[in-house]
Amino acid sequence: MVTKEQIIKWLKLAANVMQENKEWLTQLDAAVGDGEHGINMARGFQKVSSHLPSVADEDIGSILKSTGAILLSAIGGAGGVIFGTFFIEAGKVTSGRQELGSVDIAAFLKAGLSGVIKRGGAQVGDKTMVDALAPAVTAFDRSLEDGADTTEALGQAVAAAQVGMTETTHLVAKKGRASYLGERSIGHQDPGATSLYLILKALYDAV
């Protein structure tokens, strides 16, 4: 089982990871966007981390939903909407829970993916965070079917997300500011997919 304390640890780790990788994410975004992704993600997750003590007594769903709401307002723009939606939808399916089993983790990853696709309209191959998140969801489910425990399944999900993240380098961007570049977006790794990978890696490390 994944405890509420581990979920809080995850969000704190994510804040640290975003700060540590701020320059890298900014460089990735400078090639295809406005160059603010790393700065925005670090700022958003720092606000999440600062807010955690005030929600530590709440259930996991409430913590995740408040995380989403903070990211929505603190990151701003399309990034805030997409990453905020991921956490808000994850919070909806974990409402009232104090701990999560592997089935619950699968449900919140699927809910997050579904919410992101519905909100942003991106599909696999569009060079967005979906290219990292979708294979992670599939890998997690497949691992559970093969008898893996939660930690092992998360490890497989992170590995799949990393592959998906790397493969965005070869894709033409079809969503967001990067889509204006057309074919020129080829050769650049998507910053949103990179952030999603880092967030999932932080979850694995926390668990």
C-alpha positions in Angstrom: 0.0 0.0 0.0 1.1 3.6 -0.7 0.5 5.7 2.4 -0.6 9.3 2.7 2.8 10.1 4.1 4.4 8.7 0.9 2.1 10.8 -1.2 3.2 13.9 0.7 6.8 12.8 0.4 6.3 12.4 -3.4 5.1 16.0 -3.8 8.0 17.3 -1.7 10.4 15.3 -3.9 8.7 16.6 -7.0 9.3 20.2 -5.8 13.0 19.4 -5.3 13.3 17.7 -8.6 11.7 20.6 -10.5 14.0 23.0 -8.8 17.1 20.9 -9.6 16.0 20.5 -13.2 14.7 24.0 -13.8 17.5 25.1 -16.1 17.3 21.9 -18.2 13.6 22.2 -18.6 14.0 25.9 -19.5 16.6 25.0 -22.1 14.3 22.4 -23.6 11.4 24.9 -23.7 13.6 27.7 -25.2 14.0 25.5 -28.3 10.3 25.0 -28.9 8.4 27.5 -26.7 8.8 30.6 -24.7 11.6 29.3 -22.4 9.6 29.6 -19.2 8.5 25.9 -18.6 11.3 25.1 -16.1 10.8 28.4 -14.2 7.0 27.9 -14.1 7.1 24.2 -13.0 9.7 25.0 -10.2 7.5 27.9 -9.0 4.3 25.8 -9.1 5.7 22.9 -7.2 7.4 25.1 -4.6 4.0 26.5 -3.8 2.6 23.0 -3.6 5.4 22.0 -1.2 4.8 25.1 1.0 1.1 24.3 1.1 1.5 20.7 2.2 1.7 21.3 6.0 -1.8 22.9 5.9 -3.4 19.8 4.2 -1.4 17.1 5.9 -4.4 16.0 7.9 -6.6 15.7 4.9 -7.2 12.6 2.8 -5.1 11.7 -0.3 -7.8 12.8 -2.8 -8.0 16.3 -1.1 -4.2 16.6 -1.1 -4.0 15.8 -4.8 -6.9 18.1 -5.8 -5.4 21.0 -3.8 -2.1 20.3 -5.6 -3.8 20.5 -8.9 -5.5 23.7 -8.0 -2.2 25.3 -6.9 -0.5 24.2 -10.1 -3.4 25.5 -12.2 -3.0 29.0 -10.7 0.8 29.1 -10.0 2.1 27.7 -13.3 -0.4 29.5 -15.6 -1.0 29.0 -19.3 -1.4 25.7 -20.9 1.1 24.0 -18.7 -0.8 25.0 -15.6 -4.0 23.7 -17.0 -2.6 20.3 -18.1 -0.6 19.5 -15.0 -3.3 20.9 -12.8 -5.9 18.7 -14.5 -3.7 15.6 -14.0 -3.6 16.1 -10.2 -7.3 17.2 -9.9 -8.5 14.1 -11.8 -6.2 11.9 -9.8 -7.6 13.4 -6.6 -11.2 12.7 -7.7 -10.7 9.0 -7.9 -8.8 8.8 -4.6 -11.2 10.9 -2.6 -11.5 9.9 1.1 -8.5 7.5 0.9 -5.8 7.4 3.5 -3.7 4.8 1.6 -3.7 3.5 -2.0 -3.3 0.0 -3.3 -2.0 -0.9 -6.8 -5.5 -0.8 -8.3 -6.0 2.8 -6.8 -2.6 3.9 -8.3 -3.7 2.5 -11.7 -7.0 4.3 -11.4 -5.5 7.7 -10.6 -2.9 7.4 -13.4 -5.7 6.5 -15.9 -7.9 9.3 -14.6 -5.0 11.8 -14.9 -4.3 10.7 -18.5 -8.0 10.8 -19.4 -8.4 14.3 -18.0 -5.3 15.6 -19.8 -6.5 14.2 -23.1 -10.0 15.6 -22.6 -8.7 19.0 -21.5 -5.9 19.5 -24.0 -7.0 17.3 -26.9 -3.5 15.8 -27.4 -3.0 12.2 -28.4 0.0 9.9 -28.5 2.3 11.2 -31.2 1.5 14.9 -30.8 4.7 15.6 -28.9 3.3 16.4 -25.5 3.3 15.0 -21.9 0.8 12.4 -23.2 3.7 10.7 -25.0 5.2 10.0 -21.6 2.1 9.4 -19.6 0.2 7.1 -21.9 3.0 4.4 -22.1 3.5 4.8 -18.4 -0.2 3.9 -17.7 0.0 1.0 -20.1 3.2 -0.3 -18.5 1.8 0.0 -15.0 -1.4 -2.0 -16.0 0.6 -4.7 -17.8 3.0 -5.1 -14.9 0.1 -5.6 -12.5 -1.4 -8.2 -14.8 2.0 -10.0 -14.8 1.9 -10.2 -11.0 4.2 -7.2 -10.1 3.7 -5.3 -6.8 3.1 -1.6 -6.7 6.7 -0.6 -6.5 7.7 -2.9 -9.4 4.8 -1.7 -11.5 5.8 2.0 -10.9 9.4 1.1 -11.9 8.1 -0.2 -15.2 5.8 2.9 -15.6 8.8 5.2 -15.1 10.9 3.3 -17.6 8.1 3.5 -20.2 7.7 7.2 -19.5 11.4 7.8 -20.0 11.3 6.0 -23.4 8.2 8.0 -24.4 9.9 11.3 -23.3 13.0 10.5 -25.3 11.0 9.6 -28.4 9.3 13.0 -28.5 12.6 14.2 -29.9 11.7 12.6 -33.2 8.1 13.9 -33.4 6.6 16.9 -35.0 4.7 19.0 -32.4 1.0 19.2 -33.1 -0.1 21.0 -29.9 0.9 24.1 -28.1 3.4 26.8 -29.0 5.8 24.2 -30.4 3.3 23.3 -33.1 4.0 26.7 -34.8 7.4 25.3 -35.6 6.1 22.4 -37.6 8.9 20.2 -38.9 11.5 22.4 -37.1 10.3 21.0 -33.8 11.9 17.7 -34.8 15.1 17.1 -32.9 13.9 18.7 -29.7 12.7 16.8 -26.6 9.3 17.9 -25.3 9.6 19.8 -22.0 6.1 18.7 -20.8 6.9 15.1 -21.4 10.1 15.6 -19.5 8.4 17.1 -16.5 5.9 14.3 -16.5 8.7 11.8 -16.4 10.4 13.6 -13.5 7.1 13.7 -11.6 6.5 9.9 -12.0 10.2 9.2 -11.1 9.6 11.2 -7.9 6.6 9.0 -7.1 8.6 5.9 -7.6 11.4 7.2 -5.4 8.9 8.2 -2.7 7.3 4.7 -2.7 
